[in-house]
Amino acid sequence: MEPNATSSLRRALSMLNWVALQQRPCGVREIAAATGVNKTSVHRFLDAMRQEGWIVQDPLSEKYHLGPAPVEIGLSALAGMEFRAVARPLLESIAEESGETSYLGVLLGADVVYVDVVLGSHAIVAKREIGSRLPAHRTAIGKVLLTELPSDQLERLLGADGATAPSAQDRTIERLLGELGRARETGLAQNDEESAPGVYSLAAPFRDFSGRVIAGLGLGGPKSRILPHLEEYAGLVKTAAAAASRAMGYHGGIA
């Protein structure tokens, strides 16, 4: 691909990604401001993506939102994830035994993306939507996925998180490195109200045949319900993640 074509593709994809994350119709001016693409190019890219079904324009507001094409591709990608099919019955088992919501997530840049969710049986549960994203270092599953990354890459990822103030970044990284070290030793990561007030979650690494962490598997719910069963739920999550890893051909030891 020619350099100019590569540059154009990257700008178009950055626009598409930004619009997708907003989860609402977006205007040309705000898309241009957010992505750094000039308005003339934004109009040109949006028109091309609209013709291919990637973007839809609201006839009243003239703003843009995702079209059917990315949804179809996303569903195809999910269907092709072998590890997701392996994990599904284990997620169902966790949700049934604990009554809490169970999750499966993968790393995308600095975020964790939830690729499967089984809601718990309690009236009040910690909800996550399939396809939703959160900063990885604020979630238990995200921390599991970050355990194998070198510290310099972690610093870059944290720096890309706008919620992390520069003055607090060193303390955040130092604390996170400590948590990741403990997660490596114990095979378990925790989120204590970092993703949302009152929410507590646990996660363990889901490995492929080579031992690489390909996903995080865990559960979450109200902190007041999780803490009294912390040891029990930690064992439940670790056992499920180990079973999923074995099903993918991993035969190494677990923490």
Accessible surface in RSA format (square Angstrom, percent):
REM  Atomic radii and reference values for relative SASA: ProtOr
REM  Chains: A
REM  Algorithm: Lee & Richards
REM  Probe-radius: 1.40
REM  Slices: 20
REM RES _ NUM      All-atoms   Total-Side   Main-Chain    Non-polar    All polar
REM                ABS   REL    ABS   REL    ABS   REL    ABS   REL    ABS   REL
RES MET A   1   166.03  86.0  80.26  53.1  85.77 204.2  92.23  78.4  73.80  97.8
RES GLU A   2   126.82  72.8 123.53  93.5   3.29   7.8  50.93  98.5  75.89  62.0
RES PRO A   3   105.15  76.6  93.61  85.3  11.54  41.9 100.62  83.1   4.54  28.2
RES ASN A   4   125.07  86.2 122.09 118.0   2.97   7.2  31.43  75.6  93.64  90.5
RES ALA A   5    45.85  42.2  34.53  53.3  11.32  25.7  42.08  59.3   3.77  10.0
RES THR A   6    38.37  27.3  38.37  38.9   0.00   0.0  31.00  41.6   7.36  11.1
RES SER A   7    53.01  44.8  48.51  64.7   4.50  10.4  27.78  59.2  25.23  35.3
RES SER A   8    30.54  25.8  30.10  40.2   0.44   1.0  16.04  34.1  14.50  20.3
RES LEU A   9    81.01  45.1  76.13  54.5   4.89  12.3  80.54  56.6   0.47   1.3
RES ARG A  10   167.54  70.3 161.42  82.3   6.12  14.6  52.84  72.2 114.70  69.5
RES ARG A  11    78.19  32.8  76.85  39.2   1.34   3.2  36.73  50.2  41.46  25.1
RES ALA A  12    15.11  13.9  15.01  23.2   0.10   0.2  15.11  21.3   0.00   0.0
RES LEU A  13    95.19  53.0  92.25  66.0   2.94   7.4  92.60  65.0   2.58   7.0
RES SER A  14    48.66  41.1  37.91  50.6  10.75  24.8  42.56  90.6   6.10   8.5
RES MET A  15     0.28   0.1   0.16   0.1   0.12   0.3   0.28   0.2   0.00   0.0
RES LEU A  16    20.63  11.5  20.55  14.7   0.08   0.2  20.63  14.5   0.00   0.0
RES ASN A  17    70.52  48.6  65.52  63.3   5.00  12.0  20.07  48.3  50.45  48.8
RES TRP A  18    53.59  21.5  52.55  25.4   1.04   2.5  38.61  20.6  14.98  24.3
RES VAL A  19     2.81   1.8   0.57   0.5   2.23   5.4   0.57   0.5   2.23   6.1
RES ALA A  20    34.87  32.1  23.80  36.7  11.07  25.2  25.01  35.2   9.86  26.1
RES LEU A  21    79.60  44.3  57.06  40.8  22.54  56.7  58.81  41.3  20.79  55.9
RES GLN A  22    50.33  28.1  33.54  24.5  16.79  40.0   2.65   5.7  47.67  36.2
RES GLN A  23   154.61  86.5 114.70  83.8  39.92  95.0  42.81  91.1 111.81  84.8
RES ARG A  24   107.25  45.0  97.83  49.9   9.42  22.4  57.20  78.2  50.05  30.3
RES PRO A  25    56.91  41.5  53.74  49.0   3.16  11.5  53.74  44.4   3.16  19.7
RES CYS A  26     0.00   0.0   0.00   0.0   0.00   0.0   0.00   0.0   0.00   0.0
RES GLY A  27    14.00  17.3   0.00   N/A  14.00  17.3  14.00  38.4   0.00   0.0
RES VAL A  28    22.33  14.7  17.75  16.1   4.58  11.0  17.75  15.4   4.58  12.4
RES ARG A  29   183.17  76.9 179.74  91.6   3.43   8.2  71.18  97.3 111.99  67.9
RES GLU A  30    52.82  30.3  46.49  35.2   6.33  15.1  34.34  66.4  18.48  15.1
RES ILE A  31     0.00   0.0   0.00   0.0   0.00   0.0   0.00   0.0   0.00   0.0
RES ALA A  32    11.93  11.0   8.35  12.9   3.58   8.1   8.65  12.2   3.28   8.7
RES ALA A  33    87.08  80.1  49.38  76.2  37.70  85.7  61.99  87.3  25.09  66.5
RES ALA A  34    51.77  47.6  10.05  15.5  41.72  94.9  21.60  30.4  30.18  79.9
RES THR A  35    34.90  24.8   3.20   3.2  31.69  75.5  11.59  15.6  23.31  35.2
RES GLY A  36    71.55  88.2   0.00   N/A  71.55  88.2  36.47 100.1  35.08  78.6
RES VAL A  37     6.63   4.4   2.53   2.3   4.10   9.9   5.16   4.5   1.47   4.0
RES ASN A  38    90.19  62.2  76.33  73.8  13.86  33.4  47.99 115.5  42.20  40.8
RES LYS A  39   103.57  50.5  99.68  61.2   3.89   9.3  60.41  54.4  43.16  46.0
RES THR A  40   108.10  76.9 101.37 102.8   6.73  16.0  67.79  91.1  40.31  60.9
RES SER A  41     7.77   6.6   7.71  10.3   0.06   0.1   0.06   0.1   7.71  10.8
RES VAL A  42     0.00   0.0   0.00   0.0   0.00   0.0   0.00   0.0   0.00   0.0
RES HIS A  43    99.73  54.5  95.55  66.4   4.18  10.7  63.12  65.1  36.61  42.6
RES ARG A  44   129.50  54.4 119.46  60.9  10.04  23.9  71.97  98.4  57.53  34.9
RES PHE A  45    15.24   7.6  14.55   9.0   0.69   1.8  15.15   9.2   0.09   0.2
RES LEU A  46     0.30   0.2   0.30   0.2   0.00   0.0   0.30   0.2   0.00   0.0
RES ASP A  47    58.97  41.3  57.20  56.9   1.76   4.2  19.68  46.3  39.29  39.2
RES ALA A  48    54.34  50.0  49.21  75.9   5.13  11.7  52.90  74.5   1.44   3.8
RES MET A  49    20.42  10.6  18.98  12.6   1.44   3.4  16.29  13.8   4.13   5.5
RES ARG A  50   101.68  42.7  90.43  46.1  11.24  26.8  19.04  26.0  82.63  50.1
RES GLN A  51   121.32  67.8  85.38  62.4  35.94  85.6  27.56  58.7  93.76  71.1
RES GLU A  52   126.38  72.6 105.79  80.0  20.59  49.0  34.04  65.8  92.34  75.4
RES GLY A  53    19.02  23.5   0.00   N/A  19.02  23.5  18.22  50.0   0.80   1.8
RES TRP A  54    74.81  30.0  74.81  36.2   0.00   0.0  54.95  29.3  19.86  32.2
RES ILE A  55     1.21   0.7   0.15   0.1   1.05   2.5   0.15   0.1   1.05   2.9
RES VAL A  56    54.36  35.8  53.45  48.4   0.91   2.2  54.36  47.2   0.00   0.0
RES GLN A  57    64.02  35.8  50.33  36.8  13.69  32.6   7.34  15.6  56.68  43.0
RES ASP A  58    42.30  29.6  40.55  40.4   1.75   4.1   1.78   4.2  40.52  40.4
RES PRO A  59   121.20  88.3  89.91  82.0  31.29 113.7 100.63  83.1  20.57 127.8
RES LEU A  60   169.47  94.4 140.55 100.6  28.92  72.7 143.08 100.5  26.40  71.0
RES SER A  61    60.29  50.9  32.24  43.0  28.04  64.6  41.63  88.6  18.66  26.1
RES GLU A  62   117.27  67.3 110.29  83.4   6.98  16.6  23.08  44.6  94.19  76.9
RES LYS A  63    83.89  40.9  83.89  51.5   0.00   0.0  35.75  32.2  48.14  51.3
RES TYR A  64    15.81   7.4  15.81   9.0   0.00   0.0   0.35   0.3  15.46  19.1
RES HIS A  65    65.16  35.6  65.01  45.2   0.15   0.4  43.11  44.4  22.05  25.7
RES LEU A  66    58.10  32.4  45.07  32.2  13.03  32.7  45.07  31.7  13.03  35.1
RES GLY A  67     4.52   5.6   0.00   N/A   4.52   5.6   3.24   8.9   1.28   2.9
RES PRO A  68    75.77  55.2  69.49  63.3   6.28  22.8  75.22  62.1   0.55   3.4
RES ALA A  69    15.54  14.3  13.32  20.6   2.22   5.0  15.38  21.7   0.16   0.4
RES PRO A  70    25.93  18.9  16.95  15.5   8.98  32.6  18.64  15.4   7.29  45.3
RES VAL A  71    84.02  55.3  76.58  69.3   7.44  17.9  83.27  72.4   0.75   2.0
RES GLU A  72   108.83  62.5 104.61  79.1   4.23  10.1  41.83  80.9  67.00  54.7
RES ILE A  73    96.96  55.2  95.31  71.0   1.65   4.0  96.62  69.6   0.33   0.9
RES GLY A  74    31.12  38.4   0.00   N/A  31.12  38.4  30.38  83.4   0.74   1.7
RES LEU A  75   112.96  62.9 107.56  76.9   5.40  13.6 107.89  75.8   5.08  13.7
RES SER A  76    77.41  65.4  62.12  82.9  15.28  35.2  37.16  79.1  40.24  56.4
RES ALA A  77    53.00  48.7  37.33  57.6  15.67  35.6  49.84  70.2   3.16   8.4
RES LEU A  78    33.18  18.5  31.67  22.7   1.50   3.8  31.67  22.2   1.50   4.0
RES ALA A  79    88.35  81.2  49.57  76.5  38.78  88.2  58.97  83.0  29.38  77.8
RES GLY A  80    64.65  79.7   0.00   N/A  64.65  79.7  36.14  99.2  28.51  63.8
RES MET A  81    49.20  25.5  42.65  28.2   6.55  15.6  46.95  39.9   2.25   3.0
RES GLU A  82   120.10  69.0 109.30  82.7  10.80  25.7  46.96  90.8  73.14  59.7
RES PHE A  83    29.83  14.9  29.62  18.3   0.21   0.5  29.62  18.0   0.21   0.6
RES ARG A  84    52.10  21.9  52.01  26.5   0.09   0.2   2.70   3.7  49.39  29.9
RES ALA A  85    72.19  66.4  53.43  82.5  18.76  42.7  61.69  86.9  10.50  27.8
RES VAL A  86    33.82  22.3  22.98  20.8  10.84  26.1  30.37  26.4   3.45   9.4
RES ALA A  87     0.00   0.0   0.00   0.0   0.00   0.0   0.00   0.0   0.00   0.0
RES ARG A  88    89.03  37.4  89.03  45.4   0.00   0.0  33.91  46.3  55.12  33.4
RES PRO A  89    77.59  56.5  70.97  64.7   6.62  24.1  71.72  59.2   5.87  36.5
RES LEU A  90    39.67  22.1  39.54  28.3   0.13   0.3  39.60  27.8   0.07   0.2
RES LEU A  91     0.00   0.0   0.00   0.0   0.00   0.0   0.00   0.0   0.00   0.0
RES GLU A  92    80.16  46.0  76.32  57.7   3.84   9.1  25.28  48.9  54.88  44.8
RES SER A  93    42.21  35.7  37.79  50.4   4.42  10.2  23.14  49.3  19.07  26.7
RES ILE A  94     1.32   0.7   1.32   1.0   0.00   0.0   1.32   0.9   0.00   0.0
RES ALA A  95     6.14   5.6   4.56   7.0   1.57   3.6   4.87   6.9   1.26   3.3
RES GLU A  96   150.71  86.5 120.39  91.1  30.31  72.2  49.46  95.7 101.25  82.7
RES GLU A  97   114.82  65.9  81.89  62.0  32.93  78.4  37.67  72.9  77.15  63.0
RES SER A  98     8.89   7.5   0.00   0.0   8.89  20.5   1.81   3.9   7.08   9.9
RES GLY A  99     6.16   7.6   0.00   N/A   6.16   7.6   5.49  15.1   0.67   1.5
RES GLU A 100     1.09   0.6   1.09   0.8   0.00   0.0   0.00   0.0   1.09   0.9
RES THR A 101     0.00   0.0   0.00   0.0   0.00   0.0   0.00   0.0   0.00   0.0
RES SER A 102     0.00   0.0   0.00   0.0   0.00   0.0   0.00   0.0   0.00   0.0
RES TYR A 103     6.67   3.1   6.67   3.8   0.00   0.0   6.31   4.7   0.36   0.4
RES LEU A 104     0.00   0.0   0.00   0.0   0.00   0.0   0.00   0.0   0.00   0.0
RES GLY A 105     0.00   0.0   0.00   N/A   0.00   0.0   0.00   0.0   0.00   0.0
RES VAL A 106    26.09  17.2  26.09  23.6   0.00   0.0  26.09  22.7   0.00   0.0
RES LEU A 107    56.37  31.4  30.48  21.8  25.89  65.1  30.48  21.4  25.89  69.7
RES LEU A 108    94.06  52.4  92.71  66.3   1.35   3.4  93.93  66.0   0.13   0.3
RES GLY A 109    51.39  63.4   0.00   N/A  51.39  63.4  38.03 104.4  13.37  29.9
RES ALA A 110    25.57  23.5  17.00  26.2   8.58  19.5  17.38  24.5   8.19  21.7
RES ASP A 111    29.77  20.9  29.77  29.6   0.00   0.0   1.17   2.8  28.60  28.5
RES VAL A 112     0.00   0.0   0.00   0.0   0.00   0.0   0.00   0.0   0.00   0.0
RES VAL A 113    21.00  13.8  21.00  19.0   0.00   0.0  21.00  18.2   0.00   0.0
RES TYR A 114     3.96   1.8   3.96   2.3   0.00   0.0   0.00   0.0   3.96   4.9
RES VAL A 115     4.88   3.2   4.60   4.2   0.28   0.7   4.88   4.2   0.00   0.0
RES ASP A 116     1.61   1.1   1.61   1.6   0.00   0.0   0.00   0.0   1.61   1.6
RES VAL A 117    17.59  11.6   5.61   5.1  11.98  28.9   5.61   4.9  11.98  32.5
RES VAL A 118    21.82  14.4  19.33  17.5   2.48   6.0  21.82  19.0   0.00   0.0
RES LEU A 119    94.97  52.9  75.96  54.3  19.01  47.8  75.96  53.3  19.01  51.2
RES GLY A 120    13.43  16.6   0.00   N/A  13.43  16.6   0.65   1.8  12.78  28.6
RES SER A 121   101.24  85.5  61.82  82.5  39.41  90.8  55.34 117.8  45.90  64.3
RES HIS A 122    70.32  38.4  57.71  40.1  12.60  32.2  40.52  41.8  29.80  34.7
RES ALA A 123   110.90 102.0  63.19  97.5  47.71 108.5  75.42 106.2  35.48  94.0
RES ILE A 124   126.91  72.2 123.22  91.8   3.69   8.9 125.93  90.7   0.98   2.7
RES VAL A 125    28.20  18.6   9.50   8.6  18.70  45.1  10.10   8.8  18.10  49.1
RES ALA A 126     7.69   7.1   0.57   0.9   7.12  16.2   7.61  10.7   0.08   0.2
RES LYS A 127   135.74  66.2 120.50  73.9  15.24  36.3  63.41  57.1  72.33  77.0
RES ARG A 128    39.57  16.6  30.02  15.3   9.56  22.8   8.00  10.9  31.57  19.1
RES GLU A 129   120.53  69.2 118.48  89.6   2.04   4.9  51.62  99.8  68.91  56.3
RES ILE A 130    79.03  45.0  53.22  39.6  25.81  62.2  53.22  38.3  25.81  70.0
RES GLY A 131    45.46  56.1   0.00   N/A  45.46  56.1  27.47  75.4  17.99  40.3
RES SER A 132    27.24  23.0  23.13  30.9   4.11   9.5  26.35  56.1   0.89   1.2
RES ARG A 133    66.98  28.1  42.45  21.6  24.53  58.4  17.40  23.8  49.58  30.0
RES LEU A 134    45.18  25.2  43.72  31.3   1.47   3.7  45.18  31.7   0.00   0.0
RES PRO A 135    32.36  23.6  32.30  29.4   0.06   0.2  32.36  26.7   0.00   0.0
RES ALA A 136     1.06   1.0   1.06   1.6   0.00   0.0   1.06   1.5   0.00   0.0
RES HIS A 137    20.17  11.0  17.43  12.1   2.75   7.0   9.39   9.7  10.79  12.5
RES ARG A 138    67.04  28.1  67.04  34.2   0.00   0.0  14.34  19.6  52.70  31.9
RES THR A 139     2.70   1.9   2.70   2.7   0.00   0.0   2.70   3.6   0.00   0.0
RES ALA A 140     1.78   1.6   1.14   1.8   0.64   1.5   1.14   1.6   0.64   1.7
RES ILE A 141     4.10   2.3   3.09   2.3   1.00   2.4   3.09   2.2   1.00   2.7
RES GLY A 142     0.00   0.0   0.00   N/A   0.00   0.0   0.00   0.0   0.00   0.0
RES LYS A 143     2.21   1.1   2.21   1.4   0.00   0.0   2.21   2.0   0.00   0.0
RES VAL A 144     2.61   1.7   2.43   2.2   0.18   0.4   2.50   2.2   0.11   0.3
RES LEU A 145    14.65   8.2   4.84   3.5   9.82  24.7   4.96   3.5   9.69  26.1
RES LEU A 146     4.58   2.5   4.58   3.3   0.00   0.0   4.58   3.2   0.00   0.0
RES THR A 147    12.65   9.0  11.27  11.4   1.37   3.3   5.66   7.6   6.99  10.6
RES GLU A 148    92.46  53.1  61.57  46.6  30.88  73.5  42.27  81.8  50.19  41.0
RES LEU A 149    33.11  18.4  28.50  20.4   4.61  11.6  28.72  20.2   4.39  11.8
RES PRO A 150    76.31  55.6  63.80  58.2  12.51  45.5  76.18  62.9   0.13   0.8
RES SER A 151    56.46  47.7  49.86  66.5   6.60  15.2  16.52  35.2  39.94  56.0
RES ASP A 152    78.42  54.9  75.61  75.3   2.81   6.6  37.76  88.9  40.66  40.5
RES GLN A 153    60.25  33.7  60.25  44.0   0.00   0.0   5.00  10.6  55.25  41.9
RES LEU A 154     1.71   1.0   1.71   1.2   0.00   0.0   1.71   1.2   0.00   0.0
RES GLU A 155    80.60  46.3  78.31  59.2   2.29   5.5  10.51  20.3  70.08  57.2
RES ARG A 156   152.29  63.9 137.66  70.2  14.63  34.8  77.74 106.2  74.55  45.2
RES LEU A 157    31.37  17.5  30.12  21.6   1.24   3.1  30.65  21.5   0.72   1.9
RES LEU A 158     4.04   2.3   3.52   2.5   0.52   1.3   4.04   2.8   0.00   0.0
RES GLY A 159    44.62  55.0   0.00   N/A  44.62  55.0  16.11  44.2  28.51  63.9
RES ALA A 160    79.03  72.7  39.53  61.0  39.51  89.9  51.78  72.9  27.25  72.2
RES ASP A 161    19.99  14.0  13.07  13.0   6.92  16.4   9.86  23.2  10.13  10.1
RES GLY A 162    81.29 100.2   0.00   N/A  81.29 100.2  45.53 124.9  35.76  80.1
RES ALA A 163    67.13  61.7  26.55  41.0  40.58  92.3  38.59  54.3  28.54  75.6
RES THR A 164    16.70  11.9   3.74   3.8  12.96  30.9   5.67   7.6  11.03  16.7
RES ALA A 165    50.18  46.1  43.21  66.7   6.97  15.9  47.93  67.5   2.25   6.0
RES PRO A 166   119.03  86.8 103.83  94.6  15.20  55.3 104.96  86.7  14.07  87.5
RES SER A 167    92.95  78.5  66.63  88.9  26.32  60.6  58.05 123.6  34.90  48.9
RES ALA A 168    28.13  25.9  28.03  43.3   0.10   0.2  28.03  39.5   0.10   0.3
RES GLN A 169    42.85  24.0  42.85  31.3   0.00   0.0   4.57   9.7  38.29  29.0
RES ASP A 170   114.36  80.1 108.97 108.5   5.38  12.7  34.52  81.2  79.84  79.6
RES ARG A 171   150.98  63.4 147.93  75.4   3.05   7.3  68.46  93.6  82.51  50.0
RES THR A 172    15.82  11.2  15.54  15.8   0.28   0.7   5.70   7.7  10.12  15.3
RES ILE A 173    13.54   7.7  13.54  10.1   0.00   0.0  13.54   9.8   0.00   0.0
RES GLU A 174   129.21  74.2 121.09  91.6   8.12  19.3  45.09  87.2  84.12  68.7
RES ARG A 175   139.69  58.7 129.10  65.8  10.60  25.2  65.18  89.1  74.51  45.2
RES LEU A 176     6.26   3.5   5.53   4.0   0.72   1.8   6.20   4.4   0.06   0.2
RES LEU A 177    63.94  35.6  57.02  40.8   6.92  17.4  57.29  40.2   6.64  17.9
RES GLY A 178    31.93  39.4   0.00   N/A  31.93  39.4  29.20  80.1   2.72   6.1
RES GLU A 179    36.18  20.8  31.22  23.6   4.96  11.8  16.12  31.2  20.07  16.4
RES LEU A 180     0.05   0.0   0.05   0.0   0.00   0.0   0.05   0.0   0.00   0.0
RES GLY A 181    22.00  27.1   0.00   N/A  22.00  27.1  21.22  58.2   0.78   1.7
RES ARG A 182   141.23  59.3 140.45  71.6   0.78   1.9  66.43  90.8  74.80  45.3
RES ALA A 183     6.65   6.1   2.53   3.9   4.13   9.4   2.70   3.8   3.95  10.5
RES ARG A 184   124.08  52.1  95.60  48.7  28.48  67.8  61.65  84.3  62.43  37.8
RES GLU A 185   138.43  79.5 111.70  84.5  26.73  63.6  45.56  88.1  92.87  75.8
RES THR A 186    66.70  47.4  61.34  62.2   5.37  12.8  63.31  85.0   3.39   5.1
RES GLY A 187     9.47  11.7   0.00   N/A   9.47  11.7   8.51  23.4   0.96   2.1
RES LEU A 188    20.58  11.5  14.16  10.1   6.42  16.1  14.16   9.9   6.42  17.3
RES ALA A 189     4.57   4.2   0.95   1.5   3.62   8.2   4.57   6.4   0.00   0.0
RES GLN A 190    69.58  38.9  62.82  45.9   6.76  16.1  15.01  31.9  54.57  41.4
RES ASN A 191     1.16   0.8   1.16   1.1   0.00   0.0   0.00   0.0   1.16   1.1
RES ASP A 192    65.42  45.8  54.22  54.0  11.20  26.5  20.88  49.1  44.53  44.4
RES GLU A 193    76.23  43.8  57.71  43.7  18.52  44.1  12.88  24.9  63.35  51.7
RES GLU A 194    67.50  38.8  44.64  33.8  22.85  54.4  36.48  70.6  31.01  25.3
RES SER A 195    26.32  22.2   0.20   0.3  26.12  60.2   2.60   5.5  23.72  33.2
RES ALA A 196    33.47  30.8  29.02  44.8   4.45  10.1  33.33  46.9   0.14   0.4
RES PRO A 197   128.06  93.3 107.89  98.3  20.17  73.3 110.85  91.5  17.21 106.9
RES GLY A 198    32.13  39.6   0.00   N/A  32.13  39.6  28.01  76.9   4.12   9.2
RES VAL A 199    21.41  14.1  21.41  19.4   0.00   0.0  21.41  18.6   0.00   0.0
RES TYR A 200    14.16   6.6  14.16   8.1   0.00   0.0   1.91   1.4  12.26  15.1
RES SER A 201     7.78   6.6   7.78  10.4   0.00   0.0   5.58  11.9   2.20   3.1
RES LEU A 202     0.96   0.5   0.00   0.0   0.96   2.4   0.00   0.0   0.96   2.6
RES ALA A 203     0.02   0.0   0.02   0.0   0.00   0.0   0.02   0.0   0.00   0.0
RES ALA A 204     1.63   1.5   1.63   2.5   0.00   0.0   1.63   2.3   0.00   0.0
RES PRO A 205    24.86  18.1  20.33  18.5   4.53  16.5  20.33  16.8   4.53  28.2
RES PHE A 206     0.00   0.0   0.00   0.0   0.00   0.0   0.00   0.0   0.00   0.0
RES ARG A 207    58.65  24.6  58.65  29.9   0.00   0.0   2.74   3.7  55.91  33.9
RES ASP A 208    11.89   8.3  11.89  11.8   0.00   0.0   5.25  12.4   6.64   6.6
RES PHE A 209   151.75  75.9 134.25  83.2  17.50  45.5 134.25  81.4  17.50  50.1
RES SER A 210    77.53  65.5  37.80  50.4  39.73  91.5  39.57  84.3  37.95  53.2
RES GLY A 211    13.60  16.8   0.00   N/A  13.60  16.8   9.37  25.7   4.23   9.5
RES ARG A 212   140.23  58.9 134.74  68.7   5.49  13.1  57.31  78.3  82.92  50.3
RES VAL A 213    15.48  10.2   1.96   1.8  13.53  32.6   1.96   1.7  13.53  36.7
RES ILE A 214    22.31  12.7  10.82   8.1  11.49  27.7  13.77   9.9   8.54  23.2
RES ALA A 215     0.00   0.0   0.00   0.0   0.00   0.0   0.00   0.0   0.00   0.0
RES GLY A 216     0.00   0.0   0.00   N/A   0.00   0.0   0.00   0.0   0.00   0.0
RES LEU A 217     0.00   0.0   0.00   0.0   0.00   0.0   0.00   0.0   0.00   0.0
RES GLY A 218     0.06   0.1   0.00   N/A   0.06   0.1   0.06   0.2   0.00   0.0
RES LEU A 219     0.00   0.0   0.00   0.0   0.00   0.0   0.00   0.0   0.00   0.0
RES GLY A 220     0.00   0.0   0.00   N/A   0.00   0.0   0.00   0.0   0.00   0.0
RES GLY A 221     0.00   0.0   0.00   N/A   0.00   0.0   0.00   0.0   0.00   0.0
RES PRO A 222    29.31  21.4  27.18  24.8   2.13   7.7  29.07  24.0   0.25   1.5
RES LYS A 223    56.47  27.5  55.73  34.2   0.74   1.8  27.95  25.2  28.52  30.4
RES SER A 224    93.21  78.8  67.83  90.5  25.38  58.5  57.33 122.1  35.88  50.3
RES ARG A 225    62.08  26.1  57.60  29.4   4.47  10.6  45.96  62.8  16.12   9.8
RES ILE A 226     0.00   0.0   0.00   0.0   0.00   0.0   0.00   0.0   0.00   0.0
RES LEU A 227    76.07  42.4  62.31  44.6  13.76  34.6  62.72  44.1  13.34  35.9
RES PRO A 228    98.62  71.9  56.57  51.6  42.05 152.9  69.23  57.2  29.39 182.7
RES HIS A 229    80.93  44.2  76.86  53.4   4.06  10.4  49.71  51.2  31.21  36.3
RES LEU A 230    53.67  29.9  52.31  37.4   1.36   3.4  52.31  36.7   1.36   3.7
RES GLU A 231   156.73  90.0 143.91 108.9  12.83  30.5  62.10 120.1  94.63  77.3
RES GLU A 232   103.37  59.3  85.99  65.1  17.37  41.4  50.25  97.2  53.12  43.4
RES TYR A 233    13.22   6.2  13.22   7.5   0.00   0.0   0.89   0.7  12.33  15.2
RES ALA A 234    15.51  14.3  15.51  23.9   0.00   0.0  15.51  21.8   0.00   0.0
RES GLY A 235    34.57  42.6   0.00   N/A  34.57  42.6  33.63  92.3   0.94   2.1
RES LEU A 236    32.53  18.1  26.30  18.8   6.24  15.7  30.26  21.3   2.27   6.1
RES VAL A 237     0.00   0.0   0.00   0.0   0.00   0.0   0.00   0.0   0.00   0.0
RES LYS A 238    53.40  26.1  50.74  31.1   2.66   6.3  23.37  21.0  30.03  32.0
RES THR A 239    89.80  63.9  85.60  86.8   4.19  10.0  63.05  84.7  26.75  40.4
RES ALA A 240     7.26   6.7   4.81   7.4   2.44   5.6   7.05   9.9   0.20   0.5
RES ALA A 241     2.00   1.8   2.00   3.1   0.00   0.0   2.00   2.8   0.00   0.0
RES ALA A 242     7.19   6.6   3.61   5.6   3.58   8.1   6.14   8.6   1.05   2.8
RES ALA A 243    28.51  26.2  22.47  34.7   6.04  13.7  23.08  32.5   5.43  14.4
RES ALA A 244     0.00   0.0   0.00   0.0   0.00   0.0   0.00   0.0   0.00   0.0
RES SER A 245     2.48   2.1   2.48   3.3   0.00   0.0   0.97   2.1   1.51   2.1
RES ARG A 246   134.35  56.4 124.01  63.2  10.35  24.6  52.96  72.4  81.39  49.3
RES ALA A 247    68.46  62.9  28.52  44.0  39.94  90.9  41.11  57.9  27.35  72.4
RES MET A 248    37.56  19.4  23.42  15.5  14.13  33.6  28.05  23.8   9.51  12.6
RES GLY A 249    28.84  35.6   0.00   N/A  28.84  35.6  21.32  58.5   7.51  16.8
RES TYR A 250    31.38  14.6  31.33  17.8   0.05   0.1  14.68  11.0  16.70  20.6
RES HIS A 251   155.45  85.0 119.22  82.9  36.23  92.7  90.98  93.8  64.47  75.0
RES GLY A 252    40.56  50.0   0.00   N/A  40.56  50.0  24.38  66.9  16.18  36.2
RES GLY A 253    67.85  83.7   0.00   N/A  67.85  83.7  42.61 116.9  25.25  56.5
RES ILE A 254   106.05  60.3  72.22  53.8  33.83  81.5  79.91  57.5  26.13  70.9
RES ALA A 255    55.59  51.1   7.29  11.2  48.30 109.9  40.56  57.1  15.02  39.8
END  Absolute sums over single chains surface
CHAIN  1 A    13245.6      10469.1       2776.5       7711.1       5534.5
END  Absolute sums over all chains
TOTAL         13245.6      10469.1       2776.5       7711.1       5534.5
